[in-house]
Amino acid sequence: MWAGLVRPLLTDNDHRQLGRDSLFLMAEVRLLDCDAEHRIKVRNLSAGGMMAEGAVKVQRGTRLEVNLRNIGWVEGVVAW
């Protein structure tokens, strides 16, 4: 899923070139049209996005917020 404060004007290839940290971090996610929070596992994180997994079902283009520890709620859009 893609997460950022604003959607940058970068192509998919540009996103792949950004420094990415592999990690394992638990976080909460909520869809913008719903108050329910779901636990997810953040697998990698960069300035241009993140990859996470969890039980909540989303589709490409879904708008959501992720609560990252020591950062807070960050708005984003599912990219794939």
All heavy atoms as an XYZ file, in Angstrom:
630
protein
N       0.841     -1.160      0.000
C       0.000      0.000      0.000
C       0.888      1.225      0.000
O       1.987      1.200      0.502
C      -0.966     -0.056      1.173
C      -0.425      0.335      2.513
S      -1.611      0.260      3.859
C      -1.981     -1.455      3.922
N       0.412      2.275     -0.575
C       1.153      3.523     -0.633
C       0.684      4.408      0.506
O      -0.502      4.523      0.747
C       0.887      4.209     -1.961
C       1.623      5.478     -2.117
C       2.851      5.611     -2.653
C       1.204      6.772     -1.717
N       3.228      6.917     -2.616
C       2.228      7.653     -2.037
C       0.081      7.280     -1.104
C       2.166      9.003     -1.792
C       0.020      8.630     -0.859
C       1.048      9.472     -1.200
N       1.598      5.023      1.204
C       1.188      5.926      2.271
C       2.060      7.172      2.238
O       3.270      7.070      2.150
C       1.292      5.257      3.631
N       1.483      8.323      2.306
C       2.208      9.575      2.345
C       1.245     10.700      2.649
O       0.048     10.553      2.508
N       1.753     11.836      3.059
C       0.879     12.958      3.369
C       0.180     13.488      2.132
O      -0.975     13.845      2.171
C       1.681     14.069      4.049
C       2.217     13.707      5.419
C       3.067     14.852      5.970
C       1.087     13.397      6.377
N       0.893     13.581      1.030
C       0.302     13.931     -0.250
C       0.875     12.975     -1.283
O       1.988     12.484     -1.143
C       0.608     15.394     -0.664
C      -0.075     16.373      0.249
C       2.091     15.658     -0.713
N       0.121     12.711     -2.322
C       0.601     11.789     -3.336
C       1.650     12.492     -4.189
O       1.361     13.467     -4.873
C      -0.574     11.330     -4.200
C      -0.199     10.219     -5.111
C      -1.418      9.676     -5.794
N      -1.035      8.460     -6.447
C      -1.850      7.498     -6.733
N      -3.113      7.602     -6.433
N      -1.424      6.426     -7.335
N       2.906     12.036     -4.148
C       3.967     12.699     -4.905
C       3.803     12.459     -6.407
O       3.162     11.505     -6.829
C       5.243     12.034     -4.388
C       4.826     10.774     -3.760
C       3.388     10.925     -3.356
N       4.378     13.334     -7.197
C       4.329     13.214     -8.653
C       5.495     12.359     -9.123
O       6.377     12.813     -9.841
C       4.360     14.610     -9.302
C       3.195     15.517     -8.926
C       3.385     16.903     -9.516
C       1.886     14.906     -9.410
N       5.502     11.111     -8.703
C       6.544     10.171     -9.066
C       5.919      8.982     -9.776
O       4.799      8.593     -9.482
C       7.273      9.650     -7.812
C       7.992     10.679     -6.948
C       8.522     10.023     -5.696
C       9.119     11.336     -7.712
N       6.657      8.400    -10.714
C       6.179      7.189    -11.366
C       6.463      6.000    -10.457
O       7.187      6.109     -9.466
C       6.899      6.969    -12.710
O       8.275      6.689    -12.448
C       6.758      8.191    -13.618
N       5.914      4.830    -10.811
C       6.192      3.617    -10.042
C       7.680      3.328    -10.013
O       8.219      2.903     -9.004
C       5.438      2.416    -10.618
C       3.947      2.495    -10.348
O       3.548      3.216     -9.400
O       3.191      1.842    -11.075
N       8.378      3.569    -11.132
C       9.823      3.341    -11.169
C      10.560      4.292    -10.241
O      11.538      3.908     -9.598
C      10.356      3.479    -12.596
C       9.939      2.322    -13.470
O       9.633      1.234    -12.988
N       9.921      2.558    -14.773
N      10.116      5.541    -10.160
C      10.738      6.503     -9.249
C      10.600      6.030     -7.808
O      11.533      6.131     -7.022
C      10.101      7.892     -9.387
C      10.381      8.543    -10.719
O      11.428      8.247    -11.322
O       9.539      9.348    -11.161
N       9.416      5.508     -7.446
C       9.193      5.019     -6.083
C      10.150      3.890     -5.743
O      10.619      3.782     -4.619
C       7.746      4.513     -5.915
C       6.760      5.595     -5.674
N       6.670      6.259     -4.488
C       5.821      6.128     -6.479
C       5.718      7.167     -4.558
N       5.181      7.105     -5.761
N      10.457      3.035     -6.679
C      11.319      1.884     -6.417
C      12.750      2.325     -6.140
O      13.508      1.584     -5.538
C      11.305      0.908     -7.599
C       9.949      0.365     -7.964
C       9.266     -0.388     -6.859
N      10.028     -1.522     -6.416
C       9.799     -2.168     -5.291
N       8.822     -1.801     -4.507
N      10.530     -3.187     -4.938
N      13.129      3.524     -6.574
C      14.497      4.000     -6.387
C      14.719      4.661     -5.028
O      15.839      4.913     -4.635
C      14.868      4.990     -7.504
C      14.782      4.395     -8.896
C      15.630      3.157     -9.065
O      16.772      3.115     -8.625
N      15.077      2.129     -9.688
N      13.653      4.961     -4.306
C      13.792      5.600     -3.000
C      14.354      4.614     -1.988
O      14.095      3.417     -2.063
C      12.427      6.110     -2.514
C      11.794      7.214     -3.355
C      10.374      7.478     -2.881
C      12.621      8.480     -3.287
N      15.138      5.120     -1.024
C      15.679      4.267      0.029
C      14.560      3.592      0.804
O      13.592      4.233      1.190
N      14.664      2.291      1.001
C      13.606      1.513      1.627
C      14.216      0.712      2.767
O      15.253      0.101      2.612
C      12.999      0.582      0.580
C      11.837     -0.214      1.023
C      11.265     -1.010     -0.150
N      11.063     -0.178     -1.323
C       9.927      0.439     -1.610
N       8.893      0.299     -0.837
N       9.820      1.176     -2.682
N      13.560      0.726      3.924
C      14.013     -0.044      5.074
C      13.106     -1.243      5.276
O      11.888     -1.095      5.378
C      13.984      0.806      6.357
C      15.044      1.889      6.357
O      16.137      1.636      5.826
O      14.770      2.977      6.879
N      13.705     -2.440      5.296
C      12.937     -3.630      5.640
C      12.815     -3.672      7.154
O      13.788     -3.440      7.872
C      13.643     -4.886      5.142
O      13.579     -4.958      3.750
N      11.623     -3.958      7.642
C      11.396     -3.974      9.084
C      10.145     -4.768      9.388
O       9.445     -5.223      8.493
C      11.255     -2.546      9.623
C      10.286     -1.611      8.895
C       8.894     -1.722      9.447
C      10.782     -0.189      9.002
N       9.875     -4.938     10.650
C       8.640     -5.555     11.103
C       8.094     -4.651     12.185
O       8.684     -4.501     13.246
C       8.894     -6.961     11.647
C       7.652     -7.600     12.183
C       6.746     -8.201     11.329
C       7.378     -7.593     13.538
C       5.596     -8.785     11.806
C       6.232     -8.172     14.031
C       5.344     -8.769     13.167
N       6.967     -4.002     11.877
C       6.382     -3.024     12.778
C       4.877     -3.221     12.786
O       4.257     -3.309     11.723
C       6.725     -1.610     12.288
C       6.086     -0.428     12.986
C       6.667     -0.269     14.380
C       6.330      0.843     12.184
N       4.286     -3.322     13.944
C       2.832     -3.399     14.045
C       2.277     -1.978     14.015
O       2.855     -1.055     14.588
C       2.405     -4.102     15.333
C       2.843     -5.553     15.415
S       2.270     -6.578     14.058
C       0.501     -6.572     14.332
N       1.167     -1.802     13.321
C       0.539     -0.489     13.203
C      -0.975     -0.683     13.098
O      -1.459     -1.805     12.977
C       1.071      0.241     11.968
N      -1.701      0.427     13.141
C      -3.148      0.403     12.944
C      -3.455      1.094     11.619
O      -2.778      2.042     11.240
C      -3.890      1.147     14.063
C      -3.821      0.489     15.414
C      -2.515      0.794     16.137
O      -1.999      1.911     15.965
O      -2.007     -0.086     16.835
N      -4.490      0.601     10.945
C      -4.952      1.218      9.706
C      -6.454      1.412      9.817
O      -7.155      0.623     10.454
C      -4.592      0.360      8.461
C      -5.301     -0.973      8.473
C      -4.874      1.115      7.174
N      -6.935      2.493      9.219
C      -8.379      2.707      9.130
C      -8.682      3.302      7.763
O      -7.931      4.127      7.240
C      -8.898      3.594     10.255
C      -8.367      4.996     10.273
C      -8.882      5.775     11.478
N      -8.246      7.079     11.536
C      -8.022      7.742     12.651
N      -8.382      7.240     13.821
N      -7.435      8.927     12.616
N      -9.784      2.844      7.177
C     -10.239      3.375      5.905
C     -10.863      4.735      6.173
O     -11.472      4.957      7.220
C     -11.242      2.428      5.269
C     -10.781      0.975      5.121
C     -11.862      0.148      4.448
C      -9.474      0.885      4.364
N     -10.716      5.661      5.238
C     -11.190      7.024      5.480
C     -12.703      7.113      5.625
O     -13.203      8.039      6.233
C     -10.704      7.966      4.377
C      -9.207      8.261      4.394
C      -8.865      9.309      3.344
C      -8.752      8.745      5.760
N     -13.444      6.139      5.113
C     -14.901      6.176      5.237
C     -15.409      5.330      6.403
O     -16.590      5.068      6.524
C     -15.556      5.721      3.934
C     -15.163      4.309      3.535
O     -14.295      3.715      4.200
O     -15.727      3.801      2.555
N     -14.503      4.912      7.303
C     -14.878      4.027      8.401
C     -13.999      4.328      9.618
O     -12.814      4.574      9.482
C     -14.695      2.579      7.952
S     -15.142      1.371      9.198
N     -14.589      4.303     10.814
C     -13.826      4.576     12.036
C     -13.123      3.353     12.600
O     -12.279      3.477     13.486
C     -14.745      5.160     13.118
C     -15.187      6.576     12.788
O     -14.456      7.277     12.065
O     -16.268      6.975     13.261
N     -13.459      2.153     12.113
C     -12.861      0.924     12.647
C     -11.366      0.878     12.350
O     -10.922      1.253     11.258
C     -13.550     -0.299     12.044
N     -10.588      0.447     13.347
C      -9.144      0.302     13.183
C      -8.791     -1.174     13.096
O      -9.408     -2.013     13.740
C      -8.405      0.952     14.357
C      -8.601      2.449     14.403
C      -7.872      3.107     15.564
O      -7.066      2.439     16.241
O      -8.118      4.299     15.791
N      -7.786     -1.491     12.258
C      -7.330     -2.865     12.048
C      -5.822     -2.915     12.249
O      -5.102     -2.002     11.844
C      -7.667     -3.325     10.627
C      -9.102     -3.155     10.270
N     -10.051     -4.097     10.558
C      -9.758     -2.131      9.653
C     -11.227     -3.684     10.134
N     -11.080     -2.485      9.585
N      -5.334     -3.996     12.864
C      -3.894     -4.175     13.053
C      -3.273     -4.676     11.758
O      -3.838     -5.533     11.076
C      -3.615     -5.209     14.152
C      -4.080     -4.801     15.523
C      -3.222     -3.776     16.170
N      -1.977     -4.386     16.645
C      -0.958     -3.693     17.094
N      -1.020     -2.392     17.142
N       0.123     -4.284     17.502
N      -2.120     -4.116     11.402
C      -1.372     -4.550     10.225
C       0.094     -4.720     10.598
O       0.562     -4.191     11.611
C      -1.500     -3.549      9.054
C      -1.004     -2.155      9.465
C      -2.920     -3.516      8.522
C      -0.878     -1.171      8.323
N       0.812     -5.464      9.762
C       2.257     -5.631      9.893
C       2.917     -4.827      8.786
O       2.697     -5.090      7.608
C       2.649     -7.098      9.740
C       2.058     -8.002     10.782
C       2.396     -9.442     10.448
C       1.601    -10.375     11.338
N       1.757    -11.776     10.911
N       3.715     -3.835      9.144
C       4.464     -3.048      8.169
C       5.741     -3.817      7.861
O       6.513     -4.138      8.763
C       4.786     -1.634      8.707
C       5.617     -0.852      7.701
C       3.496     -0.894      9.051
N       5.953     -4.151      6.592
C       7.105     -4.951      6.164
C       8.262     -4.104      5.661
O       9.417     -4.467      5.834
C       6.685     -5.947      5.083
C       5.686     -6.959      5.553
C       6.301     -7.798      6.631
N       5.428     -8.918      6.976
C       5.736     -9.817      7.866
N       6.867     -9.746      8.511
N       4.907    -10.791      8.136
N       7.961     -3.008      4.962
C       9.031     -2.078      4.584
C       8.453     -0.680      4.475
O       7.248     -0.496      4.343
C       9.787     -2.518      3.328
C       8.952     -2.516      2.089
O       8.252     -1.553      1.805
N       9.009     -3.583      1.326
N       9.336      0.293      4.566
C       8.922      1.687      4.675
C       9.952      2.562      3.989
O      11.161      2.332      4.126
C       8.828      2.039      6.168
C       8.280      3.379      6.591
C       6.832      3.537      6.151
C       8.389      3.522      8.102
N       9.486      3.545      3.217
C      10.374      4.515      2.586
C       9.680      5.865      2.584
O       8.516      5.975      2.974
C      10.717      4.083      1.148
O       9.619      4.292      0.300
N      10.368      6.886      2.099
C       9.770      8.216      2.019
C       8.607      8.245      1.034
O       7.713      9.074      1.151
C      10.835      9.237      1.610
N       8.576      7.322      0.086
C       7.533      7.324     -0.932
C       6.428      6.313     -0.728
O       5.465      6.292     -1.473
N       6.536      5.456      0.279
C       5.478      4.475      0.471
C       5.846      3.406      1.475
O       6.847      3.500      2.168
N       5.011      2.381      1.516
C       5.223      1.293      2.461
C       4.523      0.049      1.947
O       3.665      0.124      1.076
C       4.687      1.648      3.837
C       3.185      1.887      3.867
S       2.541      2.343      5.478
C       2.339      0.736      6.196
N       4.935     -1.092      2.484
C       4.231     -2.330      2.219
C       3.803     -2.901      3.555
O       4.591     -2.943      4.502
C       5.115     -3.352      1.504
C       4.362     -4.640      1.188
S       5.326     -5.850      0.289
C       6.527     -6.331      1.526
N       2.536     -3.302      3.627
C       2.005     -3.847      4.873
C       1.044     -4.971      4.546
O       0.570     -5.095      3.411
C       1.293     -2.753      5.663
N       0.775     -5.803      5.558
C      -0.189     -6.878      5.371
C      -1.072     -6.981      6.595
O      -0.672     -6.635      7.701
C       0.509     -8.205      5.109
C       1.387     -8.677      6.249
C       2.129     -9.953      5.919
O       2.061    -10.435      4.772
O       2.803    -10.472      6.812
N      -2.299     -7.429      6.360
C      -3.251     -7.595      7.438
C      -4.535     -8.206      6.924
O      -4.667     -8.504      5.732
N      -5.487     -8.379      7.808
C      -6.738     -9.048      7.462
C      -7.722     -8.126      6.750
O      -8.621     -8.612      6.067
C      -7.385     -9.618      8.722
N      -7.581     -6.824      6.878
C      -8.525     -5.894      6.251
C      -8.368     -5.957      4.725
O      -7.256     -5.989      4.206
C      -8.328     -4.449      6.776
C      -6.962     -3.903      6.443
C      -9.411     -3.536      6.256
N      -9.492     -6.016      4.021
C      -9.494     -6.107      2.557
C      -9.569     -4.713      1.960
O     -10.449     -3.929      2.314
C     -10.678     -6.936      2.062
C     -10.709     -8.345      2.608
C      -9.558     -9.151      2.092
C      -9.679    -10.591      2.568
N      -8.455    -11.323      2.477
N      -8.634     -4.411      1.052
C      -8.607     -3.128      0.362
C      -8.388     -3.370     -1.127
O      -7.951     -4.444     -1.527
C      -7.511     -2.193      0.915
C      -7.785     -1.810      2.351
C      -6.139     -2.815      0.789
N      -8.671     -2.358     -1.916
C      -8.442     -2.406     -3.353
C      -7.548     -1.248     -3.754
O      -7.443     -0.256     -3.023
C      -9.760     -2.304     -4.112
C     -10.702     -3.452     -3.872
C     -12.000     -3.271     -4.647
O     -12.147     -2.355     -5.445
N     -12.937     -4.164     -4.411
N      -6.938     -1.370     -4.909
C      -6.124     -0.283     -5.449
C      -6.961      0.990     -5.479
O      -8.124      0.977     -5.872
C      -5.666     -0.644     -6.849
C      -4.716      0.328     -7.431
C      -4.243     -0.139     -8.779
N      -3.050      0.588     -9.126
C      -2.230      0.272    -10.084
N      -2.467     -0.781    -10.816
N      -1.176      1.010    -10.326
N      -6.392      2.092     -5.000
C      -7.092      3.370     -4.964
C      -7.805      3.653     -3.652
O      -8.280      4.762     -3.443
N      -7.878      2.663     -2.747
C      -8.528      2.868     -1.451
C      -7.757      3.906     -0.639
O      -6.543      3.811     -0.495
C      -8.598      1.547     -0.649
O      -9.331      0.585     -1.409
C      -9.249      1.757      0.707
N      -8.462      4.900     -0.127
C      -7.842      5.922      0.725
C      -7.898      5.433      2.163
O      -8.919      4.905      2.607
C      -8.547      7.258      0.562
C      -8.412      7.808     -0.852
C      -9.150      9.105     -1.061
N      -8.861     10.110     -0.060
C      -7.775     10.906     -0.043
N      -6.870     10.802     -0.976
N      -7.616     11.798      0.913
N      -6.797      5.604      2.881
C      -6.716      5.118      4.250
C      -5.742      5.949      5.058
O      -5.077      6.835      4.527
C      -6.306      3.637      4.259
C      -5.101      3.219      3.393
C      -3.788      3.597      4.012
C      -5.183      1.756      3.117
N      -5.688      5.650      6.353
C      -4.717      6.267      7.258
C      -4.028      5.151      8.028
O      -4.661      4.168      8.403
C      -5.404      7.195      8.250
C      -6.020      8.419      7.635
C      -6.723      9.271      8.675
O      -7.573      8.729      9.416
O      -6.412     10.467      8.742
N      -2.730      5.314      8.243
C      -1.947      4.355      9.004
C      -1.346      5.082     10.199
O      -0.792      6.172     10.052
C      -0.817      3.738      8.145
C       0.025      2.779      8.959
C      -1.395      3.043      6.921
N      -1.460      4.493     11.373
C      -0.880      5.067     12.591
C       0.484      4.432     12.814
O       0.587      3.293     13.270
C      -1.801      4.820     13.787
C      -1.360      5.576     15.014
O      -0.470      6.418     14.951
N      -1.994      5.292     16.125
N       1.547      5.166     12.468
C       2.917      4.674     12.623
C       3.486      5.152     13.952
O       3.398      6.344     14.278
C       3.791      5.175     11.471
C       3.369      4.710     10.084
C       4.151      5.446      9.015
C       3.556      3.201      9.951
N       4.058      4.222     14.696
C       4.615      4.546     16.009
C       5.644      5.675     15.892
O       6.460      5.704     14.986
C       5.277      3.289     16.604
C       5.730      3.494     18.029
C       6.292      2.233     18.625
N       7.410      1.748     17.832
C       7.695      0.468     17.660
N       6.944     -0.455     18.182
N       8.722      0.109     16.925
N       5.567      6.621     16.782
C       6.448      7.797     16.865
C       6.252      8.790     15.713
O       6.985      9.752     15.620
C       7.922      7.397     16.943
C       8.242      6.600     18.181
O       7.679      6.834     19.246
N       9.109      5.621     18.051
N       5.289      8.537     14.835
C       4.999      9.458     13.734
C       3.562      9.946     13.818
O       3.290     11.121     13.678
C       5.271      8.796     12.364
C       6.758      8.481     12.237
C       4.786      9.682     11.215
C       7.127      7.716     10.999
N       2.636      9.014     14.037
C       1.220      9.355     14.104
C       0.490      8.896     12.859
O       0.991      8.100     12.074
N      -0.711      9.424     12.678
C      -1.560      9.033     11.556
C      -1.063      9.666     10.268
O      -0.856     10.877     10.204
C      -3.002      9.428     11.814
C      -3.639      8.586     12.876
C      -3.788      8.916     14.196
C      -4.181      7.279     12.720
N      -4.404      7.874     14.865
C      -4.661      6.861     13.986
C      -4.327      6.411     11.638
C      -5.256      5.623     14.183
C      -4.919      5.182     11.846
C      -5.381      4.806     13.100
N      -0.872      8.823      9.237
C      -0.408      9.272      7.925
C      -1.444      8.819      6.894
O      -1.811      7.651      6.856
C       0.968      8.658      7.595
C       1.438      9.098      6.219
C       1.999      9.037      8.662
N      -1.901      9.733      6.069
C      -2.891      9.414      5.042
C      -2.196      8.869      3.800
O      -1.088      9.294      3.458
C      -3.685     10.666      4.685
C      -4.842     10.399      3.771
C      -5.686     11.639      3.516
O      -5.798     12.472      4.423
O      -6.219     11.747      2.404
N      -2.839      7.938      3.116
C      -2.267      7.372      1.906
C      -3.319      6.730      1.028
O      -4.513      6.765      1.321
N      -2.840      6.171     -0.080
C      -3.685      5.516     -1.072
C      -3.057      4.178     -1.420
O      -1.841      4.099     -1.638
C      -3.792      6.390     -2.352
C      -4.614      5.690     -3.417
C      -4.367      7.748     -2.026
N      -3.863      3.122     -1.502
C      -3.349      1.793     -1.880
C      -2.913      1.845     -3.340
O      -3.667      2.229     -4.220
C      -4.423      0.708     -1.680
C      -3.925     -0.638     -2.169
C      -4.843      0.632     -0.225
N      -1.647      1.467     -3.592
C      -1.098      1.502     -4.952
C      -1.227      0.161     -5.657
O      -1.426      0.107     -6.862
C       0.380      1.918     -4.919
N      -1.086     -0.942     -4.928
C      -1.227     -2.281     -5.534
C      -1.525     -3.306     -4.496
O      -1.440     -3.067     -3.346
C      -0.008     -2.689     -6.350
C       1.307     -2.590     -5.640
C       2.130     -1.493     -5.579
C       1.986     -3.602     -4.890
N       3.250     -1.775     -4.827
C       3.186     -3.078     -4.402
C       1.672     -4.925     -4.583
C       4.082     -3.812     -3.635
C       2.572     -5.644     -3.806
C       3.768     -5.075     -3.343
